[in-house]
Amino acid sequence: MISRATYWAMLKWTWHQYHPMEDIVWLKQMFRQELDLRPPSLAKIGENSILIHDEAGSPIAHAALSNRWRSSEINSVVVDPNHRGRGLTHKLLEQFGGGRLFSYTRDVRLQSTLLKAGFEQRLYPGVLTLLNIGISRIAMFFWMIVTLEFRRIFHQFRHLLNYKLFIRL
């Protein structure tokens, strides 16, 4: 007899193998609702992504990492509004394991979760990491112009000073 955790892991893998398009459709929908995140056109599910599915096999939570020099940025965390408050963000963070992680966020719920997970609030991630982030943000800004995401651009610039950095060493 297999354990419940093994069963759910197999179910998630099996479901993802046969329904990956439904996952990306859900992710793009979540990105459309959250203006603090990257544009939906840049939503992707890859090897640095973690998806959590419910019992029916529908996606309910997602997080993705980007390599930023000697650390990794948690560049998107999305939990379906109908499933918030159930510890899914904690489960996503646990899946990333050890290593230096950081996240810029203005979401108070995510800030609280990051602090509980051992992250510290900082002002500065380091020179090379900051340079890497700067280049990626400039590229994303130009992409948002090309894809006519002016509402998202305005929103992110309006709240630029409200984003806070959290780092786990």
Phi, psi and omega in degrees: 000134180270155180287162179298319180298317179296319179301312182293324177297317178294320179298315179299314182297313181298314182296317181297324181295328184257349182226039184296330180293323178295325177297313183290326176297315178299315182298316178297322177297316179296319179296325178297324182283333185253099184290345178285345183268174177297162179296149179304331180295342179260004179292131177209157177239113183227199184291340178261018180250150175232130177241140172244133179249153175277184183298333180276355180092006179274142179292139179230347180204148182211144171215149180221147178249151170233137178288125180231082181064247182261019179214178179234139178262131170278100188263354171202133172227120182228130174234130179306132182306330180285351183238013180287154179082014182246011178082015182293324178296321176300317179296320178297314181297323178299327182292337181284344176069206184277187181100168182281120178236149173213161180210137169261126179207154171244000179285118184297323180295317179292322177302315179298317179296318180297317178298318179294333181272008176096009176280154177241145176280132181226168178261337193214129183271350185119154187297305184294322177296317179297320177297315178299315178298315181302314180297315181293324180290323177296316178298318179294322178301312179296323177297321179294328175293313181300321183268011175060039179270053186293326178297318179293317179301310181300315180300312183292322177292321180298326183256011186308318183282352180270349179286137180240147181263132176233132184232138170243119182273000000 
